[in-house]
């Protein structure tokens, strides 16, 4: 998978979703879009002894099938609207789950990432 776009917006077809999809489309590369609020997943449980040896989260929820795509992607587009001045709870939980990639070989190191923050002022 060349580029993976991840939206933390809870709103269907939100501005955040549309911006993320536009970036993926403009890249001209193969891509996958992940809408976190449509998945039933949990934050990191801190069971590092399980993911340290495999460099992959052992939680078998709806996010798990996408973790390999995220690890193997050439680049990531990560987007979230502002909720109370911060990212959404879905995005915060998602970031906690990326911990599994940091133990042995930091498999996300050097991967290009575009962060998109959407909000009003």
C-alpha positions as CSV (number, residue, x, y, z in Angstrom):
1,X,0.0,0.0,0.0
2,X,1.6,3.3,-1.1
3,X,-0.3,5.8,1.0
4,X,-2.7,5.4,3.9
5,X,-5.0,8.2,5.0
6,X,-6.5,8.1,8.5
7,X,-9.4,10.4,9.5
8,X,-10.3,10.9,13.2
9,X,-13.5,12.8,12.4
10,X,-16.8,11.4,13.8
11,X,-18.9,13.1,11.1
12,X,-19.8,11.2,8.0
13,X,-18.2,12.7,4.8
14,X,-16.8,15.5,7.0
15,X,-14.4,18.3,5.8
16,X,-11.6,16.3,7.4
17,X,-12.6,13.2,5.4
18,X,-12.8,15.2,2.1
19,X,-9.5,16.9,2.7
20,X,-7.8,13.6,3.5
21,X,-9.3,11.9,0.4
22,X,-8.3,14.9,-1.8
23,X,-4.6,14.5,-0.7
24,X,-4.7,10.8,-1.4
25,X,-6.2,11.4,-4.8
26,X,-3.7,14.1,-5.7
27,X,-0.8,11.9,-4.8
28,X,-1.5,9.7,-7.8
29,X,-0.5,6.7,-5.9
30,X,-2.4,3.6,-4.7
31,X,-4.1,4.5,-1.4
32,X,-6.4,3.4,1.3
33,X,-8.7,5.6,3.5
34,X,-9.4,4.6,7.1
35,X,-12.3,6.3,9.0
36,X,-11.5,5.6,12.7
37,X,-15.0,6.5,14.0
38,X,-16.4,3.7,11.9
39,X,-14.2,1.1,13.6
40,X,-14.7,-0.5,17.0
41,X,-11.2,-0.4,18.5
42,X,-9.6,0.2,21.8
43,X,-6.6,2.2,23.0
44,X,-3.3,0.7,23.9
45,X,-3.5,-1.6,27.0
46,X,0.2,-1.3,27.7
47,X,0.9,-5.0,27.1
48,X,4.4,-4.2,25.7
49,X,5.7,-7.6,26.5
50,X,3.3,-9.0,23.7
51,X,4.0,-6.5,21.0
52,X,7.7,-6.0,21.7
53,X,8.7,-9.4,20.2
54,X,6.4,-9.1,17.1
55,X,6.4,-5.3,16.5
56,X,2.7,-5.7,15.9
57,X,-0.2,-5.0,18.3
58,X,-1.8,-8.2,19.6
59,X,-5.3,-6.6,20.2
60,X,-7.6,-8.3,17.7
61,X,-10.2,-5.6,17.1
62,X,-11.4,-3.8,14.0
63,X,-8.2,-1.6,13.8
64,X,-5.9,-4.6,13.8
65,X,-6.2,-5.5,10.1
66,X,-5.1,-2.0,9.1
67,X,-2.0,-1.9,11.2
68,X,0.1,-3.9,8.7
69,X,-1.0,-1.4,5.9
70,X,0.0,1.5,8.2
71,X,3.4,-0.1,8.9
72,X,4.1,-0.9,5.3
73,X,2.8,2.3,3.7
74,X,5.2,4.6,1.9
75,X,3.6,7.6,3.6
76,X,0.7,8.5,5.9
77,X,-1.9,11.2,5.9
78,X,-3.3,11.7,9.4
79,X,-6.1,14.1,10.0
80,X,-8.4,15.2,12.8
81,X,-10.8,18.0,13.5
82,X,-10.2,20.0,16.7
83,X,-12.3,18.9,19.6
84,X,-11.8,21.1,22.7
85,X,-8.5,22.4,21.2
86,X,-7.1,18.9,20.7
87,X,-7.4,15.9,18.3
88,X,-10.5,13.7,18.7
89,X,-10.6,10.8,21.1
90,X,-10.5,8.3,18.1
91,X,-7.3,9.8,16.9
92,X,-5.8,9.9,20.4
93,X,-6.6,6.2,20.9
94,X,-5.2,5.5,17.4
95,X,-1.9,7.1,18.3
96,X,-1.6,5.0,21.4
97,X,-1.9,1.9,19.3
98,X,1.1,2.9,17.2
99,X,3.3,2.2,20.2
100,X,3.7,-1.4,18.9
101,X,5.9,-0.2,16.1
102,X,8.4,1.5,18.4
103,X,9.8,-1.4,20.4
104,X,12.2,-3.3,18.3
105,X,13.0,-1.5,15.1
106,X,10.8,1.7,15.2
107,X,9.3,0.7,11.8
108,X,7.6,4.2,11.4
109,X,11.0,6.0,11.6
110,X,11.7,8.1,8.4
111,X,8.1,7.5,7.0
112,X,6.8,10.8,5.5
113,X,3.6,12.0,7.3
114,X,1.2,14.8,6.5
115,X,-0.8,16.0,9.5
116,X,-4.1,17.7,8.8
117,X,-5.8,19.7,11.5
118,X,-9.3,21.0,10.7
119,X,-11.1,23.6,12.8
120,X,-12.6,27.0,13.0
121,X,-11.3,30.0,14.8
